[in-house]
Amino acid sequence: MAKSDYYEILGVAKSADEREIKKAYKRLAMKFHPDRNPGDKEAEAKFKEVKEAYEILTDAQKR
């Protein structure tokens, strides 16, 4: 997945700081979390994408 896609997944600008990234992650994680969407495979896949994007964008070396 391209780096620009991570920003798009979280819905933040490429210039977003760590606080904005974390806020977007929390909002999306709550929306797509498997416990809130039991049996919904699409929500589970989206949650995994959001988690991966957050992990990459909050790691200065990977960002």
N, C-alpha and C positions, 0 to 999 in steps of 0.2 A: 504494500500500500504506500502510495506517495505521501510525503510529509504534508503537502497542502491538504490532502484528504483528512488528516487528523484534525486540523482546524475546522474544516467543514463539518465533520462528524459532531464536534462539540458545539458548533454554531458560534465560534468566536473568530475575531479578526487575527490575522497573522501577527499583529503587533500586541496581542493580548498579554497581559502580565499573569503571573502565577495565580494571583487572587481571582482574576476573571475566569481562568481555566478551571480552577477548583470549584467555583460557583456553578459554572456550566455543567461540570461533571456531576456534582451533587444533584442538580435538578434532573438531569437525564438518567442518572443511576436510580433515583427514586421512581421515575416514570417507567423504566424498563426492567427493574429488578425482578428476578424470577419469583420471589416470594409475593410480589404484588400482581404477578401475571402467571399463575400456576398453569402449566400445560401449554403455554403460548410460546411456540418455538421461535417465532419471529422476534418477539420481545427478548427472548434469551439471547438470540444472535446479536440483536442491536445492543444489548447490555454488554456483551463481550467486546463489541467494536468500541463502545464508549470507554470501557475500562482500558483497552489497549491504547486508545488515543490519549487518555489521561496519563497513563504510565509513560508514554513516549514524550509527551509535551511537558511533563514536570521533571524530566531528567535532562539537565542542561547538556550533557554529552550527546544524547540521542536527538535532542531537539534541533 
